[in-house]
Amino acid sequence: PPPPPPPTPEWLKSLLDAIGSFFNWSAPAAKPLMWIAVALVLLFLLYHFVPAFARWVDNLPFRRKAGGDDAEDAAGLAEAGAARALLAEADALAAEGRFAEAVHLLLYRSVEDIEGRRPGLVKPAMTSRDLAEAHDLPAVARGAFSRIARAVEISLFGGRAIDATAWERCRNAYAELTVPKNWARA
C-alpha cells in the first residue's frame, strides 16, 4: 500500500480555519456583493462597447470639470495646437511634393481624433469607408472625414496621384474636422 500522506501542519490548519471562519462571518453579505459586482461589470461593458451610453456618462453633471467653458476652451486650444503641429508636418510633406503621404498622415490623425472624441466607435477591423459611414459621427465631421478617406482610397487603391488641389481640399477637410463645434450633437 502507498505510504500515508504526511500530516497537515498546524499553521496551515489554523490558516484554513481562519479563512473559513471569515467566509462564515461574511456569508450574509456575499449575495448582495455578488450582485453589485455583476452590475459594475455590466456598466463597465456598456461604457466601453456602447458609445451612446459612454457619451451620456461623460456628460453627467458630476463628471464635468470645474470651470465649465474655461476647461472646454483650454481643451480646444490644446487640440488646436496638436492640429496645427500635425498640419505643419503634413504641409512639409506636401511642400516636398509628397501629397499622398501628407493626406495619408491626415487620415491617420483623423482616425485618432475620432477615437478621442467618440471612444469605442473605431473598431480594429474597421475600414476608413466604414468609419466615414458611421452614423455616430456628426454630419459635418462625417463629411470632412469622408473627403480625406476618399482621397486616400483613390491614391492608395486607385493608383491615381494626389495633386496640390486635392491636397488643399483634404487639408481644409481636416481643419473642418478639428473644430470642436462641428462635433456638437444636433
N, C-alpha and C positions, 0 to 999 in steps of 0.2 A: 504493500500500500504506500501511497505517497506520504511524505512526512507532513505532519500537521502544520497549518500556516502559523507564522510567527505571531505572537500576541500583539494586539494593538497597543501602542504606547499610551500611557496615561495622559500625556499632554494633548495627544490627538483626540482622545475620548472627551476630555474636558472642552476642547475647542469645538468639537462637533455638538456637544451638549449645549454650549453657549449659543451657537448658531441656531440650533433647533429651538431653544427657548426664546430667542429673538423673533423667529418666524411665528411661533405660537402666540407671542405677545402682540405682534403686528398683523396677525391674520385678519382681524376685523377691517383693517384699512386696505387690505390687498385688492379687493374687488373695486372700490372707488378709484384707487390709484391706477389700476389697470385701465379703467375706462378713461381716465384723464390722459394717460399715455396714448391710448388709441386716438383720442380726439386731437391731441397735439401732433401725432404723426399724420393724421388726415389733413389738418390745417397746413402743415409743412408741405405736403404733396400738392394741395390746392394752390398754395402760394407759388410753388416752383413750376407747376405744369398748366395753370390756368391764368393767362395774362390779365384777363379782366379782374379776377379776384386779387391778383398782386397789385394792380393799379388802385383798386378800392382800398386795400390795406394801406398802401403807401400814401393815400390821400386822407386817411383818418386824421382828425384834428390833433390828437395827442402825438402823432408821428411827424407833424410839421415842425420844422426848426424855428427857434425863436428868431424874430427879426422879419419873418414872412417875406415880403417883397425884397428886402435888402439881401437876404440869403439867396433868393432866386436870381437877383441881379448879379451877385458875386459868382454864382454858378454859371450864369450866362456869359459873364466876362471870361471865366476860365475856359469855357467851351469855345468861345470866340478866339481866345489866344491859341488853343490847340488847333482849331480850324485854320487860323492864319499860318501857323507853323507848317501844317500839312500842305496848305496851298503854296507856300514858298518852296517846299520840296518838290511838289508837282510842277510848279512853274519852272523850276530849274531843269527838270527833265524835259519839259516842253520847249524851253529855250534851246536845248541841245537837239531839238527835232525828234525827240523820243515821245511822241504824243500818245502812242498806245500804252507805253509804260506809265505815263502820267495819269491817264484815265483809269488804268488798272489800279493804281495806287488810290485814286479817289473811290473806286468801287470797294476796295478792302476797308478803307476808313469809313465809308458809308455803312457797311455792314456792322462795323464796330459801334458806330453811332446808334444804329437801330437797336442793337443788342443792349446798349447802355440805356436807351430811352424806353424800350419795351422788353424787359427781361423775360426770357422764355420764348420769345417769338422766333428767334433764329435757332433752327434745329441743325444738328451736324450734317445731315444728308440733304439739306435744303439748297436748291439752286437759286441763283440770282433772279431767275424768271419767277420761281415760286414766291420768293420774297417780294418781288415787285407786284405780285397779285394778292398779297396778304391783305385781308380786309381789316386787320387790326391796325394798319398804318393809316394815319390821317391822309386825306386825299392829296394835299399839297406835297407831303413827304413822299407818298407813293409815286406821284408823277415825277418828282425830281429824281428819285432813285431809279425809276423805270428808264429815264433818259440815259443815265450813266450805265446801267446794266445793258441796255440795248446797244450802246456804242462799243462796250467791251465785247459783247457777244458777236457783233458784226466783225470786229477786228480779230478776235481770238479764233472764232469758229468759222467765220465767213471769209477770212483771209484778205479782207479789204483794209487798206491803211487808213489810219485816222489822220485827218488834216487839221490845220490850225483852227478852222471854223468849227469842226466837230469838237475839238478840244475846248474851245471857248464855251460852247453850249454845255458841255459836261462840267466845266468849271463853274459856270453860273448855276447849274443844277445843284452842284454840291453846296455852293453858298446858300442857295434856297433851302436845302435840306438841313443846314445847321442853324437856321433861325428858330429860336425857341418857340415863338408864337405859332409857327407852322406845325408844331406838334400838339397844340391845344386841341382838345376834343370839341367837335361841333355840337 
